[in-house]
Amino acid sequence: MIVPYFAVALKPGYAEYIQFKKYFDIIDIAHSVDDFENLIIERPKNNEVSYKCMKESYDLFEKYVSSMKDEALESYL
């Protein structure tokens, strides 16, 4: 997962609006448009992720997006 966290987001008035900050240790953070583009292009080439990080990422995805189970697609159809 890649999250844009550009310089404007660092302003004190925006701190309360930043989502997923407690998960920044398991996701890729882009600090600029160039970082964002680079992560989108390069991350698939270098996709080594620890088991712990992958597990936490799956849990995060299931909590906020959708189940990772095989039957999830059928339930949406």
C-alpha positions as CSV (number, residue, x, y, z in Angstrom):
1,M,0.0,0.0,0.0
2,I,1.3,3.5,-0.9
3,V,0.0,6.5,0.9
4,P,0.8,10.1,-0.2
5,Y,2.0,12.2,2.8
6,F,3.2,15.4,1.1
7,A,4.6,18.4,2.7
8,V,1.3,20.2,3.1
9,A,0.1,17.3,5.3
10,L,2.9,18.1,7.8
11,K,1.3,21.4,8.8
12,P,0.0,21.3,12.4
13,G,-3.6,22.1,11.4
14,Y,-3.8,19.0,9.3
15,A,-2.5,16.4,11.9
16,E,-5.9,15.3,13.0
17,Y,-7.0,14.6,9.4
18,I,-4.2,12.2,8.6
19,Q,-5.6,8.7,8.4
20,F,-3.7,5.5,9.0
21,K,-0.8,7.3,10.6
22,K,-0.5,4.5,13.2
23,Y,0.1,2.1,10.3
24,F,2.9,4.1,8.7
25,D,5.5,1.4,9.7
26,I,3.9,-1.2,7.4
27,I,3.0,0.9,4.4
28,D,5.1,2.9,1.8
29,I,4.9,6.6,2.4
30,A,5.3,9.0,-0.5
31,H,6.6,12.5,0.6
32,S,6.2,14.1,-2.8
33,V,4.7,13.6,-6.2
34,D,8.1,12.2,-7.4
35,D,8.2,9.8,-4.5
36,F,4.7,8.7,-5.3
37,E,5.4,8.0,-8.9
38,N,8.7,6.2,-8.1
39,L,7.0,3.9,-5.6
40,I,4.2,3.1,-8.1
41,I,6.8,2.1,-10.7
42,E,9.6,0.6,-8.5
43,R,7.7,-1.2,-5.7
44,P,6.4,-4.0,-7.9
45,K,10.0,-4.7,-8.9
46,N,11.2,-4.8,-5.3
47,N,8.3,-6.6,-3.6
48,E,10.1,-8.3,-0.7
49,V,7.9,-7.9,2.5
50,S,8.4,-9.6,5.8
51,Y,5.7,-12.1,6.9
52,K,4.8,-9.8,9.9
53,C,4.4,-6.8,7.6
54,M,2.3,-8.8,5.1
55,K,0.1,-10.2,7.8
56,E,-0.6,-6.7,9.3
57,S,-1.2,-5.3,5.7
58,Y,-3.8,-8.1,5.1
59,D,-5.5,-7.3,8.4
60,L,-5.6,-3.6,7.6
61,F,-7.0,-4.3,4.1
62,E,-9.7,-6.6,5.6
63,K,-10.6,-4.1,8.2
64,Y,-11.1,-1.1,5.9
65,V,-11.6,-2.5,2.4
66,S,-12.7,-6.1,1.9
67,S,-12.2,-9.7,2.9
68,M,-9.2,-11.4,1.4
69,K,-11.0,-14.8,1.4
70,D,-11.7,-16.5,-1.9
71,E,-15.4,-16.3,-1.6
72,A,-15.4,-12.5,-1.2
73,L,-15.7,-11.9,-4.9
74,E,-18.8,-14.2,-5.0
75,S,-20.5,-12.2,-2.2
76,Y,-19.9,-9.0,-4.2
77,L,-21.3,-10.4,-7.4
